[in-house]
């Protein structure tokens, strides 16, 4: 395992474990599999584990496994304050104590303001006393490092960097987002300020693996020495010296092994000019097929009307790659043939989802596109003949 960068004073591993996508079994978490993957990751040098207050059951399962295995003191826990629920400092205290209880620990190593959107929001939080509260938590050693996660423009990201003495930042960054979101400008600015940068959505929620156009996959296959699509994406990130840690939402032992191998092998500046031309070709092919730029993070959920928003968007996009009829079949199975139907047409345009979308998507308009693509007369007839809430 590599521990990269002059800003990386705590020796964070190049690969971080994104806990949001822990493997499931039935209606819950697969405890045994998660424990197996976590132990293997730690034994092979992974020491940064990312979770959040908002991820259902996630902090609890991480805390239970760390307590059971005795691994707590060998890792850094990163978790996030849901500042959007905070009206007073007392709210922050309540949420934080709940997190400590869930995680079965007396401190959180890396604590983030979750999805901090802009300077105005941060200053409003400071007016309520969050900056003083954070200072007290650091003084008592209940929090070691303070940072924020961000989805937005590079200009706003840079403004936020300069508005507080942040100790790390987390951004969405990958070869499709080099010049969007915080982007390479934000990455380099943070690095120049001595701020470690943690990367989330390195494969855009798996889209850079599972939803690539066939031609893009062929380009990767014929132009690299046997790299998978995931390896192709991760190497682009670890090629950049400003990147401290790349989070991967690993949910299989195969994925854990592959990502550890790549992280151990990759040095900054390893990619050559031919490699970079391959990235340009793949990006051009993807952008020619891209439709709805959803990463599948799920922050928009739950929909009050039961719409599976990320699922609808994923199927919509994949149908432009895998073919319309394949998409139609999957849409029918995943929305109409569920115990609780989840079709795009169930949207009542309340807009709650859009207030929580990190990508700033116009979700209501995009759901209309999904409805128009799939919910034709044949689909409506099939749905009419399919009993709802199947047992």
Secondary structure, DSSP 8 states (H G I E B T S, - for coil): -----TT-TT---SEEEEGGG--EETTEE-HHHHHHHHHHHHHTT--EEE--TTSTTHHHHHHHHHHHHT-GGGSEEEEEE-GGG-SSHHHHHHHHHHHHHHHTSS-EEEEEETT---HHHHHHHHHTTHHHHHHHHHHTTSEEEEEEEE-S-HHHHHHHHTTS--SEEEEE--TTSTTSTTHHHHHHHHHHTT-EEEEE-TTTTTHHHHS--HHHHHHHHHHSSS--HHHHHHHHHHTSTT--EEEE---SHHHHHHHHHHHHH--TT---HHHHHHHHHHHHHHHHH---------TT---TT---HHHHHHHHHHHHHH-HHHHHHHHIIIIISSSS---GGG-----HHHHH-TT---HHHHHHHHHHHH--HHHHHHHHHS-SS--
